[in-house]
Amino acid sequence: MNDPAAPADDPLARERLHLSASRAALRAMREDVEALDIRDVTANWVNAEVLQRQIEERIKALADLSDTPLFFGRLDYLHAPGAEQAEGAEGERPQPEAAYRTLHIGRRHVHDADGDPMVIDWRAPVSQPFYRASKKDPMDVGLRRRFGYTGGDLTAYEDEHLSDPAEAATTSKLLQQEIERPRVGPMRDIVATIQPEQDEIVRSGLSGSVCVQGGPGTGKTAVGLHRVAYLLYAHRERLARTGTLVVGPNRSFLHYIEQVLPALGELTVAQATVDDLVAHVEVRGTDDATAATVKGDARMAEVLRRALYSHVTMPTEPVVVVRGSRRWRVPAYELEEIVRQLLDRDIRYGAAREALPQRIAHAVLVQMERAGEAPDDRVQDAVARNAAVKAAVKAVWPAVDPAKLVLRLLGDAEFLAEHAEGLLDEQERKAILWAKPARSVKSAKWSAADTVLIDEAADLIQRTPSLGHVVLDEAQDLSPMQYRAVGRRCTTGSATVLGDLAQGTTPWATRSWEEALSHLGKPDAVVEELTAGFRVPTDVITYASRLLPHIAPGLTPVASIRENPGFFEVRGSSGPDDVIAACRELLSREGSVGLIAADPRIPALTDALAAAGLPHVAPGEETTESTRLTLVPASLAKGLEYDYVLLDEPQAVVDAEPDERTGLRRLYVTLTRAVSGLIITHGAPLPAQLT
């Protein structure tokens, strides 16, 4: 980078000029796409529509976000990077940056009018040393430069001379400032602060599945999202065909993370909750903890399989097909053999049902050929559609509606007992049986756990389409049956599983990742553990870790690497006035504030905030500079982060859950949402496990 317009002795001015030139180049790239004329290059209107949509997506991907740094780092190589480093995404030619020693690293690739790179995508192999190079292994990097920004303006830089043995290794102050920067609004990307152990997970291959066990503040969610962005860069053509999906615990969480991928230029990743994936019927009912636990147990998959295949009956009558003056008879014993062969093949119920008439027709064609006829495929299809054949199939292998199957299981005690024999005991069967059977699928008050059972039954009948890659976040809260539901969406693809066993807040929460991955259908997934805390202050995570022996014995506590310890305080409280005062104190600081409380206490706190004239939003709603306070029910706190947190009545958080272990896990979650500081207010005694 040798811009003659900038003074040679002012590196910051030269970098600012390069930033301005890069933004201008990005605008030119966008304008070039906007100016494309496709009227004479498409064969028909369908092709034109597809191409136009691709152009619109490209225009969106080339957007310049004014308050987001276009590049955040620079690498000065000792030698020009080799061609193997310069290889781009799947199906692309090697990148032209191979000829350059100085490379600016940013969120997306930017080139000038001649095609020469001005900013290198952080996902390119040549960018990897920005995250992994060290004094011990400089990876041919002489200098690593980090940039500091205020809004979108470049205001500082910091150099690290990796090849100079005389320069001592130091912690990057700009890196620490970026980690600790106050946040308002949704989650932002961590592309400028990815650490070596995180980068290794981000860049792991598409073919293998990865499970990331990470405590609070270790960046596991961001790692998972950046892994999606990396895979889309490295395997774009393949994933464009097969699709990608991010699965989160609730809508508030998905809203919180939804801007991360677009900020990295990725606009095609679908987002959903598990409930969205299995929304076959409207959920209007709820289960108690016992019923939900039994319904979520993996044994229910076998109960459903038995119930489904109980509809198959062995034929007792022959099939007689009349064609013209000839009658062709397939005896009952031959039909039975065909049915047993289909059962032994262990294919989907619906696929076997579709194959049965063709098998019967084939048996008829064999007889025709023996009689000297020469039937072809059209004759076989005609026989398969014969009324006698269709009647036999209906009697032997009837069509089954998945929702009606589950309806009967949950409403018919004898039917459930028959197919749950040896799997569920009497108490478990009683727990999931409806007190009053529903008359129809529409009138039934389905619960969330029921919809997962319907999804399992639907997959037994017809295979669920598989995606190329699925990210499953906050996975520790899923039941075995929910894992199976997600796993069905990536049977031929891979998965990134993110979670923390200590934050499991459902009665059926995951006990081990090995068990969870088995239910997901990915038993060979590599389990990685992140234990370095980048978000939660030292005093806060140390205090919260007092709960670990009671909620996840054996789990490695998170060790905060923050130089800024933040602040932490436990205060006695005499009522809402003390909570309001603490809120005002935190709002006097820069950044977002989360007031977290047990769900039953939210209405009273809502009234208290209104009476005090303190505006606030609910989780998932956008905060602004004038409204930085979010009132968070403890049940929705998981995955969310705030600069400052006020936690109201810890014992109430524990008491709101069905059992103490789940309550303590919920408390652990709420204690670890703060990035810069935590105040705990309590009138009731603190839980003994904290004291």
Phi, psi and omega in degrees: 000104181231077182274115183294344182281349182252142178299141182294333183265012180234082183302323182295319178296321179294321179292323178295321177296321179293324177295315179297317179295324180292319178296320178296321179294322178294320177298319179296321177299317180293317180296325177299319180290318180298332184274358182298135177248112185255011185299326186254012184244002180244143184283329182206177185293331179295312177299322180297318179297315181298312181296320179297320178295319178297321179295318180297320178294322178295319178298317178297319182294335181268011179296140177259109180279112191299328182263009180246126180302132179286324171224152185233355182204170179214142175240130171251105180283148174288328177227160177297133180302144180286165182298327181293332176284331188273357180298136183266208183291168181307127177086002181256155176286161177306143183287145182290352181293353181304333185271000188251143176266327180257123184231132173266130185256128182213192186285338181206163179282135176228132177234161180271188185296335180270000181088004179279139185288139174248328174225136180258135177300133181300341182274346181295146179305326182292342179274346188304320179300339177301327182264332190247341182297146181212175177299322180288324180224085184289348177055038177068019178262126177274318183222136172243124181244131174251148183246143174253140183233149166240109191066236177257007183265131178285120186238348183201162172214163183212127184254145176228113182270097187287334184267001182261104183294341182281341181271121182289146177289132180229159176281133181291121178289323178295323178296315178298319180296321179294320178297319187267000183304131179302145182239138172229130181098201186287172179299142177250167181288162178244024188302331181278347187239011180302132180265161185307316181291329176288319181298324179298321178288317181303319186266009177293154191292164181287328188290332183258152176265149183230137174244126182249110172271117182217129178288179181302135175080007180273356175082024185295321179296314179297321178299317179297318180291321178290332175295319176301313181299320179294315181296323178293330176287313186280335185225046189298315184297316182295314182286337174295328179281321190259337175089155178229155185212136172250124180251122180243171186284332181199172183294323179300317180296314181297323177294324181295323186261356194293342182269353184294307183294316176302326178295336178264008177086012181251119187242359191254009183272124178283151177230141182200161168266168176299321179299324177297320184295327187249025185282065178281332180224164179283132178273118180230359182234173178227158176248150168285170187300322182294312180297317181296324180293317179294315180297331180273357181287143182298339179298335180296335178297319179287324176300315179295319180298315178299314182297321180294309185283353173292345178284343179279125179237146180286136182293143177243350180238149176287165173254128179245117181255123179258124176227109184065234180266000184256147175239128181245127188244122174255112186293161183299321182294326178288322175298318179298321179296319178298314180299315181295323177297318178294321177295321182291335181287345176056042174265169182303149182303314182292321179295320178294321179295323178289330181282334186302310180298327177291324177295317179296317179298322178297321178298323177293318180296325176301317178295320179299317181295322178295332180275003176098001178276167181232068182289151177244190183298328180294324177293318180298317178297321179295319179294320180298333180267002181299143184302320181294321179292316180297322178294320180295317179297317180299323181284321187273317187227073187290155174292143181231131175271126185301320180293321179292327177296313179293322177304315181290320179300317184277348182247349184242104185299320181292318180297317179295315181299320181298317187264352176257006182301128181081356180246310179244137177278178185298319181295321179292320178296319180296326182294327185260350178288137176289137178297324178231107182303140178282149181280331183209169178299320183290324183277345183292142175267081184292144174259171179298322179292328178296321182295329177291322176296319178297321179295321177298315180296320179298323180288328175296331181274314182219131185301135176283132179300142183256144177262169180284325179205138178232131172257125180245110183257155184052045188289341185297343184269358185278148173278162176306321180291328176291321174302317179298321180296317177291318181301327178297334181277357178218038180297324179256003178243195181243173184221151168241116183255127183237136178178180179216114183303330181287345182257016177289117187240025172244153179300337182257019186305151183302132178269329178207151179290329178299316179295315181298316182293330176295315178295327180289343184087017180234059184294340182268007180299144178278130179261118178250144180242127174257122183238354179272121183268123181255344189252317188270130180300155185303310184297325181290311183291328177295317179295313181296328183292349173300336182278341188304317180300337183266339185244335180205068181301137179095347181281138181289125178296151176286135177252113181290134178255013181290132174283328177274113185288350184069206174217156184211133182209139174248125184234142169287149183226141178255001179154190184302329182299322179291324178294316179298318180298320179293323177299314180298321180298316181289325180290344176286348177265167179277134175121181183275153181230131176245123172263109185252134181211161175302143184308317181296341182270353185297315181302316181294321179291326176300314179295320181294320178294320179295317180296328181275355180073028179261109179290147180208166177235168177266162178304136181095341177273149183289129169276160178226175178298329182269341178231092185253003183260130175242128176268116192242115169297141183303329182291344181249007187283338187300132177087346182269155178223146177221151177301316180229141181234137169248114179260120183264126172049078180305322182296327178294327176297317179294315185293338183284350182262160185291339179212163187294319182298316178297320179297318179293325176293320176298320179296320178301319178298311184292330179289341190245030178265354187270139177262328183236334181192153181223132170242131175250127175245138181207140171257320175283158178301148176289154175305140183302328183294341178270340186255000000 
